[in-house]
Every structure is written in C-alpha cells, then in structure tokens.
Amino acid sequence: MSKRWSYKVVEVKPQWLGIKPKQLEETLAALGQQGWELVSVTTNGMNAMLYLKKEI
C-alpha cells in the first residue's frame, strides 16, 4: 500500500529587522513535535514560506 501524506504551508513573518534563525528554529521545533517534516522553504518578500508534510 502506498503512503498517504498530509501537507501544510506555514508563513513565518519577520520580527523587527527581519526573520531571525532562532524564530525559524522555534517554529520548526514546534511543528516537528506534531510530526511535521520540512520539505522546502521559499521566501515571499520578507516572509518565509515553510512547506511541510506528515504521513497520515
């Protein structure tokens, strides 16, 4: 049987003076605890778009 996936896109908006690595780490850690796996990252202006998946 093939795997089934659920997908999520999260927009991380910058704090003062842009997105800080610590801000991304905290966001990814919280999502990882929920079972989400980071697949890709893009930027949209000053925002980071995180693309995630998890097996259902």
C-alpha positions as CSV (number, residue, x, y, z in Angstrom):
1,M,0.0,0.0,0.0
2,S,1.3,3.5,-0.9
3,K,1.9,6.1,1.8
4,R,-0.6,8.9,2.2
5,W,0.5,12.4,3.1
6,S,-1.0,15.5,4.7
7,Y,0.5,18.8,3.7
8,K,0.9,22.2,5.5
9,V,2.2,25.6,4.4
10,V,3.2,28.0,7.2
11,E,4.0,31.6,6.6
12,V,6.7,33.0,9.1
13,K,6.5,36.8,9.2
14,P,9.6,38.7,10.3
15,Q,10.0,40.3,13.7
16,W,11.8,43.7,13.9
17,L,14.7,43.7,11.4
18,G,13.7,40.5,9.6
19,I,13.4,36.8,10.4
20,K,15.9,35.5,12.9
21,P,17.2,32.0,12.8
22,K,16.0,31.4,16.3
23,Q,12.5,32.3,15.2
24,L,12.6,29.7,12.4
25,E,14.1,27.1,14.8
26,E,11.3,27.6,17.3
27,T,8.6,27.3,14.7
28,L,10.2,24.2,13.2
29,A,10.7,22.6,16.6
30,A,7.0,23.0,17.5
31,L,5.9,21.6,14.1
32,G,8.3,18.7,14.4
33,Q,6.8,17.7,17.7
34,Q,3.5,17.4,15.9
35,G,5.0,15.1,13.4
36,W,5.5,17.5,10.5
37,E,8.6,17.2,8.3
38,L,10.1,20.2,6.5
39,V,10.1,19.6,2.7
40,S,11.0,23.1,1.3
41,V,11.4,26.8,2.1
42,T,10.8,29.8,-0.1
43,T,10.6,33.5,0.6
44,N,7.8,35.8,-0.3
45,G,9.1,39.3,0.2
46,M,10.3,39.4,3.8
47,N,8.2,36.3,4.8
48,A,9.4,32.7,4.8
49,M,7.1,30.0,3.5
50,L,7.6,26.6,5.1
51,Y,6.3,23.6,3.2
52,L,5.7,20.5,5.4
53,K,4.3,17.0,5.2
54,K,3.4,14.2,7.5
55,E,2.2,10.7,6.9
56,I,-1.4,10.0,7.7
